Amino acid sequence: MDLKNRNFITLLDFTPEEIDYLIVLSSRLKSEKYEGIPHRHLSDKNIVLLFQKDSTRTRCAFEVGALDLGMGVTFLGPSGSQMNKKESVKDTARVLGRMYDGIEFRGYKQADVEALAKNSGVPVWNGLTDVYHPTQILADFLTIKELYGYLKGIKFTYVGDSRNNMGNSLMIGSAKMGLHFTGVAPKELWPDQELIDTCLEIAKETGATINFTEDKMIGTKDADVIYTDVWVSMGEPKEVWDERLALLSPYQVDMEMINNAKTSVAFLHCLPAFHDKETEVGRQISAEYGEKYPKVKNGEMEVTDEVIESNKSFVFQEAENRMHTIKAVMLATMGENYE
């Protein structure tokens, strides 16, 4: 399996066999880390992390993963570069590509990460855009494989804004790897039909199914995995909160949904999650909208505290797996085939 010098922009660019290879490699690197086996296979390399959007998991996963592989790391935060201000994305790519062996981008426009990939001459990894979040899906699928031992045939339910980067990417990943994907959301928040059609074509080859419903009990019935994400993404205006709460508060993941699924159901969330009043945003939304939308009175939005703290929740195992899967992507695209 030769992925050297490949970009990691969207899972649409990868075959099921290539995705499986990355998950298997992730599992091996995770085992080696736990066993204290060094794997500094890229000690002559340097990478840059180009962040327009702040993050805990993505930054830490790339930094620790790169250091474990022996690489040098430069972090450029939202005010750390001139990209899109005094310098075009194309010019930034041509500069960074001459200084670094790999570029991670986490930001807004999918077109920006694609421009970096087209012009830098080195592997570029998508740490998140408004359209796709492919590194997160690898972590999600590694977690599911650890819990169930397989991916193909898993009944996977995504609850919430199904047209955001997570909804898009989980649907693509499910189509590629043969999961039975159900999106549960009001129709206004279903993905673009063109992307659904693309995934349906992929599913014909893999045995996956792609479905959408507005009925949360139908959508979560006998699910193996229930997944959700925040209702408002970073960078979206404050004004959208009222609209999203009106649409999505009926879809808050609670124990009724969990109990409607299989007894072995796993709850997953890419984090951060609003499930209590211990965050600034949670307190603010509770104060401003708690009377109008009683479900969010305690700072609980897309998921209740009871669910995220239950033994059905594997969100922190999932968060750790960001590091192992990102490490695998970097190694596979910068190193040799790792058997």
TORKOL-4160 file (C-alpha; in steps of 0.2 Angstrom, whole numbers, padded with zeros to 4 digits, m for minus):
339
<pt num="1" X="0000" Y="0000" Z="0000"/>
<pt num="2" X="0009" Y="0015" Z="m0006"/>
<pt num="3" X="0002" Y="0032" Z="0000"/>
<pt num="4" X="0018" Y="0042" Z="0000"/>
<pt num="5" X="0017" Y="0060" Z="m0006"/>
<pt num="6" X="m0002" Y="0059" Z="m0006"/>
<pt num="7" X="m0013" Y="0073" Z="0001"/>
<pt num="8" X="m0027" Y="0069" Z="0014"/>
<pt num="9" X="m0040" Y="0081" Z="0009"/>
<pt num="10" X="m0056" Y="0070" Z="0009"/>
<pt num="11" X="m0060" Y="0052" Z="0011"/>
<pt num="12" X="m0068" Y="0053" Z="m0007"/>
<pt num="13" X="m0050" Y="0052" Z="m0013"/>
<pt num="14" X="m0046" Y="0035" Z="m0005"/>
<pt num="15" X="m0052" Y="0017" Z="m0008"/>
<pt num="16" X="m0059" Y="0006" Z="0006"/>
<pt num="17" X="m0043" Y="m0003" Z="0006"/>
<pt num="18" X="m0032" Y="0012" Z="0008"/>
<pt num="19" X="m0044" Y="0018" Z="0022"/>
<pt num="20" X="m0043" Y="0001" Z="0031"/>
<pt num="21" X="m0024" Y="0002" Z="0029"/>
<pt num="22" X="m0023" Y="0018" Z="0038"/>
<pt num="23" X="m0034" Y="0011" Z="0052"/>
<pt num="24" X="m0024" Y="m0004" Z="0054"/>
<pt num="25" X="m0008" Y="0006" Z="0054"/>
<pt num="26" X="m0016" Y="0017" Z="0068"/>
<pt num="27" X="m0019" Y="0002" Z="0078"/>
<pt num="28" X="m0002" Y="m0004" Z="0077"/>
<pt num="29" X="0006" Y="0013" Z="0081"/>
<pt num="30" X="m0006" Y="0014" Z="0096"/>
<pt num="31" X="0000" Y="m0003" Z="0102"/>
<pt num="32" X="0018" Y="0003" Z="0100"/>
<pt num="33" X="0015" Y="0019" Z="0110"/>
<pt num="34" X="0007" Y="0009" Z="0124"/>
<pt num="35" X="0022" Y="m0004" Z="0124"/>
<pt num="36" X="0035" Y="0010" Z="0124"/>
<pt num="37" X="0042" Y="0005" Z="0107"/>
<pt num="38" X="0049" Y="0020" Z="0098"/>
<pt num="39" X="0044" Y="0024" Z="0081"/>
<pt num="40" X="0054" Y="0039" Z="0075"/>
<pt num="41" X="0053" Y="0035" Z="0057"/>
<pt num="42" X="0052" Y="0053" Z="0051"/>
<pt num="43" X="0066" Y="0061" Z="0061"/>
<pt num="44" X="0073" Y="0070" Z="0046"/>
<pt num="45" X="0056" Y="0079" Z="0043"/>
<pt num="46" X="0048" Y="0095" Z="0048"/>
<pt num="47" X="0030" Y="0100" Z="0047"/>
<pt num="48" X="0019" Y="0116" Z="0049"/>
<pt num="49" X="0002" Y="0117" Z="0057"/>
<pt num="50" X="m0008" Y="0131" Z="0049"/>
<pt num="51" X="m0023" Y="0135" Z="0060"/>
<pt num="52" X="m0037" Y="0147" Z="0056"/>
<pt num="53" X="m0048" Y="0139" Z="0069"/>
<pt num="54" X="m0042" Y="0135" Z="0086"/>
<pt num="55" X="m0043" Y="0117" Z="0092"/>
<pt num="56" X="m0038" Y="0106" Z="0107"/>
<pt num="57" X="m0038" Y="0088" Z="0099"/>
<pt num="58" X="m0032" Y="0092" Z="0082"/>
<pt num="59" X="m0017" Y="0103" Z="0087"/>
<pt num="60" X="m0012" Y="0091" Z="0101"/>
<pt num="61" X="m0014" Y="0076" Z="0090"/>
<pt num="62" X="m0003" Y="0083" Z="0076"/>
<pt num="63" X="0010" Y="0089" Z="0088"/>
<pt num="64" X="0012" Y="0074" Z="0099"/>
<pt num="65" X="0010" Y="0062" Z="0084"/>
<pt num="66" X="0024" Y="0072" Z="0074"/>
<pt num="67" X="0035" Y="0072" Z="0089"/>
<pt num="68" X="0033" Y="0053" Z="0092"/>
<pt num="69" X="0038" Y="0051" Z="0074"/>
<pt num="70" X="0053" Y="0062" Z="0077"/>
<pt num="71" X="0048" Y="0077" Z="0067"/>
<pt num="72" X="0050" Y="0095" Z="0070"/>
<pt num="73" X="0034" Y="0105" Z="0072"/>
<pt num="74" X="0030" Y="0124" Z="0069"/>
<pt num="75" X="0012" Y="0130" Z="0074"/>
<pt num="76" X="0005" Y="0145" Z="0065"/>
<pt num="77" X="m0011" Y="0150" Z="0074"/>
<pt num="78" X="m0025" Y="0162" Z="0068"/>
<pt num="79" X="m0014" Y="0177" Z="0068"/>
<pt num="80" X="0002" Y="0168" Z="0065"/>
<pt num="81" X="0003" Y="0169" Z="0046"/>
<pt num="82" X="m0001" Y="0181" Z="0032"/>
<pt num="83" X="m0011" Y="0169" Z="0022"/>
<pt num="84" X="m0027" Y="0177" Z="0015"/>
<pt num="85" X="m0022" Y="0194" Z="0022"/>
<pt num="86" X="m0006" Y="0200" Z="0014"/>
<pt num="87" X="m0002" Y="0184" Z="0005"/>
<pt num="88" X="m0012" Y="0173" Z="m0006"/>
<pt num="89" X="m0015" Y="0154" Z="m0002"/>
<pt num="90" X="m0006" Y="0150" Z="m0018"/>
<pt num="91" X="0010" Y="0160" Z="m0013"/>
<pt num="92" X="0009" Y="0154" Z="0005"/>
<pt num="93" X="0009" Y="0136" Z="m0001"/>
<pt num="94" X="0024" Y="0139" Z="m0012"/>
<pt num="95" X="0034" Y="0147" Z="0002"/>
<pt num="96" X="0029" Y="0133" Z="0015"/>
<pt num="97" X="0032" Y="0119" Z="0003"/>
<pt num="98" X="0050" Y="0125" Z="0001"/>
<pt num="99" X="0053" Y="0125" Z="0020"/>
<pt num="100" X="0043" Y="0110" Z="0026"/>
<pt num="101" X="0040" Y="0092" Z="0022"/>
<pt num="102" X="0021" Y="0092" Z="0026"/>
<pt num="103" X="0007" Y="0105" Z="0029"/>
<pt num="104" X="m0008" Y="0103" Z="0040"/>
<pt num="105" X="m0023" Y="0115" Z="0037"/>
<pt num="106" X="m0037" Y="0118" Z="0049"/>
<pt num="107" X="m0049" Y="0132" Z="0043"/>
<pt num="108" X="m0064" Y="0138" Z="0034"/>
<pt num="109" X="m0064" Y="0136" Z="0015"/>
<pt num="110" X="m0061" Y="0119" Z="0007"/>
<pt num="111" X="m0054" Y="0128" Z="m0008"/>
<pt num="112" X="m0040" Y="0134" Z="0003"/>
<pt num="113" X="m0034" Y="0117" Z="0008"/>
<pt num="114" X="m0036" Y="0111" Z="m0010"/>
<pt num="115" X="m0025" Y="0126" Z="m0015"/>
<pt num="116" X="m0012" Y="0122" Z="m0003"/>
<pt num="117" X="m0012" Y="0104" Z="m0009"/>
<pt num="118" X="m0011" Y="0110" Z="m0027"/>
<pt num="119" X="0004" Y="0122" Z="m0025"/>
<pt num="120" X="0015" Y="0116" Z="m0011"/>
<pt num="121" X="0023" Y="0101" Z="m0018"/>
<pt num="122" X="0022" Y="0092" Z="m0001"/>
<pt num="123" X="0008" Y="0081" Z="0007"/>
<pt num="124" X="m0006" Y="0092" Z="0014"/>
<pt num="125" X="m0018" Y="0086" Z="0027"/>
<pt num="126" X="m0035" Y="0093" Z="0031"/>
<pt num="127" X="m0037" Y="0095" Z="0049"/>
<pt num="128" X="m0055" Y="0102" Z="0046"/>
<pt num="129" X="m0064" Y="0114" Z="0034"/>
<pt num="130" X="m0082" Y="0119" Z="0033"/>
<pt num="131" X="m0085" Y="0104" Z="0021"/>
<pt num="132" X="m0075" Y="0090" Z="0027"/>
<pt num="133" X="m0066" Y="0083" Z="0043"/>
<pt num="134" X="m0058" Y="0067" Z="0037"/>
<pt num="135" X="m0045" Y="0064" Z="0051"/>
<pt num="136" X="m0059" Y="0064" Z="0063"/>
<pt num="137" X="m0068" Y="0050" Z="0054"/>
<pt num="138" X="m0052" Y="0039" Z="0055"/>
<pt num="139" X="m0052" Y="0041" Z="0074"/>
<pt num="140" X="m0071" Y="0037" Z="0075"/>
<pt num="141" X="m0069" Y="0021" Z="0064"/>
<pt num="142" X="m0054" Y="0015" Z="0074"/>
<pt num="143" X="m0064" Y="0017" Z="0090"/>
<pt num="144" X="m0079" Y="0007" Z="0082"/>
<pt num="145" X="m0067" Y="m0006" Z="0077"/>
<pt num="146" X="m0059" Y="m0007" Z="0094"/>
<pt num="147" X="m0077" Y="m0009" Z="0102"/>
<pt num="148" X="m0085" Y="m0021" Z="0089"/>
<pt num="149" X="m0070" Y="m0029" Z="0080"/>
<pt num="150" X="m0077" Y="m0024" Z="0063"/>
<pt num="151" X="m0084" Y="m0009" Z="0053"/>
<pt num="152" X="m0094" Y="m0017" Z="0038"/>
<pt num="153" X="m0112" Y="m0019" Z="0043"/>
<pt num="154" X="m0112" Y="m0008" Z="0058"/>
<pt num="155" X="m0128" Y="0002" Z="0060"/>
<pt num="156" X="m0122" Y="0020" Z="0062"/>
<pt num="157" X="m0134" Y="0034" Z="0067"/>
<pt num="158" X="m0129" Y="0052" Z="0066"/>
<pt num="159" X="m0140" Y="0064" Z="0075"/>
<pt num="160" X="m0140" Y="0083" Z="0072"/>
<pt num="161" X="m0135" Y="0094" Z="0058"/>
<pt num="162" X="m0132" Y="0081" Z="0044"/>
<pt num="163" X="m0125" Y="0094" Z="0031"/>
<pt num="164" X="m0110" Y="0100" Z="0041"/>
<pt num="165" X="m0092" Y="0094" Z="0039"/>
<pt num="166" X="m0095" Y="0079" Z="0051"/>
<pt num="167" X="m0112" Y="0074" Z="0043"/>
<pt num="168" X="m0104" Y="0075" Z="0026"/>
<pt num="169" X="m0088" Y="0065" Z="0031"/>
<pt num="170" X="m0096" Y="0052" Z="0042"/>
<pt num="171" X="m0108" Y="0048" Z="0027"/>
<pt num="172" X="m0093" Y="0047" Z="0015"/>
<pt num="173" X="m0084" Y="0036" Z="0027"/>
<pt num="174" X="m0099" Y="0025" Z="0030"/>
<pt num="175" X="m0101" Y="0023" Z="0011"/>
<pt num="176" X="m0083" Y="0018" Z="0009"/>
<pt num="177" X="m0082" Y="0006" Z="0023"/>
<pt num="178" X="m0099" Y="m0003" Z="0021"/>
<pt num="179" X="m0108" Y="0004" Z="0037"/>
<pt num="180" X="m0127" Y="0007" Z="0037"/>
<pt num="181" X="m0128" Y="0026" Z="0039"/>
<pt num="182" X="m0144" Y="0035" Z="0045"/>
<pt num="183" X="m0144" Y="0053" Z="0047"/>
<pt num="184" X="m0157" Y="0060" Z="0059"/>
<pt num="185" X="m0162" Y="0078" Z="0057"/>
<pt num="186" X="m0175" Y="0090" Z="0050"/>
<pt num="187" X="m0175" Y="0090" Z="0031"/>
<pt num="188" X="m0168" Y="0108" Z="0031"/>
<pt num="189" X="m0152" Y="0100" Z="0038"/>
<pt num="190" X="m0149" Y="0086" Z="0027"/>
<pt num="191" X="m0133" Y="0085" Z="0016"/>
<pt num="192" X="m0132" Y="0092" Z="m0002"/>
<pt num="193" X="m0141" Y="0079" Z="m0014"/>
<pt num="194" X="m0126" Y="0078" Z="m0025"/>
<pt num="195" X="m0115" Y="0072" Z="m0011"/>
<pt num="196" X="m0129" Y="0060" Z="m0006"/>
<pt num="197" X="m0130" Y="0053" Z="m0023"/>
<pt num="198" X="m0111" Y="0051" Z="m0024"/>
<pt num="199" X="m0111" Y="0041" Z="m0008"/>
<pt num="200" X="m0126" Y="0030" Z="m0014"/>
<pt num="201" X="m0115" Y="0026" Z="m0029"/>
<pt num="202" X="m0100" Y="0021" Z="m0018"/>
<pt num="203" X="m0112" Y="0011" Z="m0007"/>
<pt num="204" X="m0117" Y="0000" Z="m0022"/>
<pt num="205" X="m0099" Y="m0007" Z="m0022"/>
<pt num="206" X="m0097" Y="m0009" Z="m0003"/>
<pt num="207" X="m0114" Y="m0015" Z="0003"/>
<pt num="208" X="m0117" Y="0001" Z="0013"/>
<pt num="209" X="m0134" Y="0009" Z="0015"/>
<pt num="210" X="m0137" Y="0028" Z="0016"/>
<pt num="211" X="m0154" Y="0034" Z="0024"/>
<pt num="212" X="m0161" Y="0050" Z="0031"/>
<pt num="213" X="m0176" Y="0052" Z="0043"/>
<pt num="214" X="m0184" Y="0066" Z="0053"/>
<pt num="215" X="m0190" Y="0053" Z="0066"/>
<pt num="216" X="m0177" Y="0051" Z="0080"/>
<pt num="217" X="m0184" Y="0035" Z="0086"/>
<pt num="218" X="m0185" Y="0027" Z="0069"/>
<pt num="219" X="m0167" Y="0033" Z="0066"/>
<pt num="220" X="m0160" Y="0026" Z="0082"/>
<pt num="221" X="m0169" Y="0010" Z="0083"/>
<pt num="222" X="m0156" Y="m0005" Z="0085"/>
<pt num="223" X="m0142" Y="0007" Z="0081"/>
<pt num="224" X="m0124" Y="0000" Z="0085"/>
<pt num="225" X="m0117" Y="0018" Z="0086"/>
<pt num="226" X="m0126" Y="0035" Z="0090"/>
<pt num="227" X="m0115" Y="0050" Z="0085"/>
<pt num="228" X="m0119" Y="0069" Z="0087"/>
<pt num="229" X="m0109" Y="0085" Z="0085"/>
<pt num="230" X="m0112" Y="0103" Z="0091"/>
<pt num="231" X="m0126" Y="0113" Z="0083"/>
<pt num="232" X="m0117" Y="0129" Z="0079"/>
<pt num="233" X="m0099" Y="0128" Z="0072"/>
<pt num="234" X="m0084" Y="0139" Z="0076"/>
<pt num="235" X="m0085" Y="0155" Z="0066"/>
<pt num="236" X="m0104" Y="0155" Z="0063"/>
<pt num="237" X="m0113" Y="0171" Z="0069"/>
<pt num="238" X="m0122" Y="0171" Z="0085"/>
<pt num="239" X="m0138" Y="0174" Z="0076"/>
<pt num="240" X="m0139" Y="0156" Z="0070"/>
<pt num="241" X="m0141" Y="0150" Z="0088"/>
<pt num="242" X="m0160" Y="0153" Z="0089"/>
<pt num="243" X="m0163" Y="0145" Z="0072"/>
<pt num="244" X="m0153" Y="0129" Z="0076"/>
<pt num="245" X="m0161" Y="0127" Z="0094"/>
<pt num="246" X="m0178" Y="0128" Z="0086"/>
<pt num="247" X="m0173" Y="0115" Z="0073"/>
<pt num="248" X="m0162" Y="0104" Z="0084"/>
<pt num="249" X="m0167" Y="0104" Z="0102"/>
<pt num="250" X="m0180" Y="0090" Z="0098"/>
<pt num="251" X="m0165" Y="0080" Z="0093"/>
<pt num="252" X="m0155" Y="0081" Z="0108"/>
<pt num="253" X="m0147" Y="0064" Z="0112"/>
<pt num="254" X="m0154" Y="0058" Z="0128"/>
<pt num="255" X="m0156" Y="0041" Z="0137"/>
<pt num="256" X="m0172" Y="0038" Z="0128"/>
<pt num="257" X="m0162" Y="0037" Z="0111"/>
<pt num="258" X="m0149" Y="0027" Z="0119"/>
<pt num="259" X="m0161" Y="0015" Z="0126"/>
<pt num="260" X="m0170" Y="0014" Z="0109"/>
<pt num="261" X="m0153" Y="0007" Z="0102"/>
<pt num="262" X="m0145" Y="m0010" Z="0104"/>
<pt num="263" X="m0140" Y="m0013" Z="0122"/>
<pt num="264" X="m0122" Y="m0013" Z="0116"/>
<pt num="265" X="m0123" Y="0004" Z="0108"/>
<pt num="266" X="m0109" Y="0016" Z="0109"/>
<pt num="267" X="m0111" Y="0035" Z="0110"/>
<pt num="268" X="m0098" Y="0045" Z="0101"/>
<pt num="269" X="m0095" Y="0064" Z="0098"/>
<pt num="270" X="m0080" Y="0073" Z="0090"/>
<pt num="271" X="m0079" Y="0085" Z="0105"/>
<pt num="272" X="m0080" Y="0098" Z="0112"/>
<pt num="273" X="m0097" Y="0094" Z="0118"/>
<pt num="274" X="m0110" Y="0105" Z="0127"/>
<pt num="275" X="m0117" Y="0094" Z="0140"/>
<pt num="276" X="m0117" Y="0105" Z="0156"/>
<pt num="277" X="m0114" Y="0123" Z="0163"/>
<pt num="278" X="m0095" Y="0121" Z="0165"/>
<pt num="279" X="m0092" Y="0130" Z="0149"/>
<pt num="280" X="m0094" Y="0148" Z="0145"/>
<pt num="281" X="m0104" Y="0144" Z="0130"/>
<pt num="282" X="m0115" Y="0132" Z="0139"/>
<pt num="283" X="m0119" Y="0145" Z="0153"/>
<pt num="284" X="m0122" Y="0159" Z="0140"/>
<pt num="285" X="m0134" Y="0148" Z="0129"/>
<pt num="286" X="m0143" Y="0142" Z="0145"/>
<pt num="287" X="m0146" Y="0160" Z="0151"/>
<pt num="288" X="m0151" Y="0167" Z="0135"/>
<pt num="289" X="m0162" Y="0153" Z="0128"/>
<pt num="290" X="m0166" Y="0142" Z="0143"/>
<pt num="291" X="m0184" Y="0148" Z="0145"/>
<pt num="292" X="m0188" Y="0147" Z="0127"/>
<pt num="293" X="m0180" Y="0130" Z="0125"/>
<pt num="294" X="m0181" Y="0121" Z="0142"/>
<pt num="295" X="m0169" Y="0106" Z="0136"/>
<pt num="296" X="m0154" Y="0118" Z="0136"/>
<pt num="297" X="m0158" Y="0125" Z="0153"/>
<pt num="298" X="m0143" Y="0116" Z="0161"/>
<pt num="299" X="m0131" Y="0120" Z="0147"/>
<pt num="300" X="m0135" Y="0103" Z="0139"/>
<pt num="301" X="m0137" Y="0105" Z="0120"/>
<pt num="302" X="m0133" Y="0092" Z="0108"/>
<pt num="303" X="m0131" Y="0078" Z="0121"/>
<pt num="304" X="m0137" Y="0077" Z="0139"/>
<pt num="305" X="m0124" Y="0075" Z="0153"/>
<pt num="306" X="m0132" Y="0059" Z="0158"/>
<pt num="307" X="m0127" Y="0051" Z="0141"/>
<pt num="308" X="m0110" Y="0058" Z="0140"/>
<pt num="309" X="m0105" Y="0052" Z="0157"/>
<pt num="310" X="m0113" Y="0035" Z="0155"/>
<pt num="311" X="m0105" Y="0018" Z="0152"/>
<pt num="312" X="m0111" Y="0020" Z="0134"/>
<pt num="313" X="m0100" Y="0034" Z="0130"/>
<pt num="314" X="m0083" Y="0032" Z="0122"/>
<pt num="315" X="m0079" Y="0050" Z="0118"/>
<pt num="316" X="m0062" Y="0051" Z="0127"/>
<pt num="317" X="m0056" Y="0035" Z="0119"/>
<pt num="318" X="m0061" Y="0042" Z="0103"/>
<pt num="319" X="m0052" Y="0058" Z="0107"/>
<pt num="320" X="m0036" Y="0049" Z="0110"/>
<pt num="321" X="m0038" Y="0040" Z="0094"/>
<pt num="322" X="m0036" Y="0057" Z="0085"/>
<pt num="323" X="m0017" Y="0056" Z="0089"/>
<pt num="324" X="m0015" Y="0038" Z="0083"/>
<pt num="325" X="m0024" Y="0040" Z="0067"/>
<pt num="326" X="m0016" Y="0057" Z="0063"/>
<pt num="327" X="0001" Y="0049" Z="0066"/>
<pt num="328" X="m0003" Y="0035" Z="0054"/>
<pt num="329" X="m0009" Y="0048" Z="0040"/>
<pt num="330" X="0008" Y="0057" Z="0042"/>
<pt num="331" X="0018" Y="0042" Z="0042"/>
<pt num="332" X="0009" Y="0034" Z="0027"/>
<pt num="333" X="0010" Y="0050" Z="0017"/>
<pt num="334" X="0028" Y="0055" Z="0021"/>
<pt num="335" X="0037" Y="0038" Z="0024"/>
<pt num="336" X="0038" Y="0021" Z="0016"/>
<pt num="337" X="0026" Y="0007" Z="0017"/>
<pt num="338" X="0025" Y="0002" Z="0035"/>
<pt num="339" X="0022" Y="m0017" Z="0037"/>
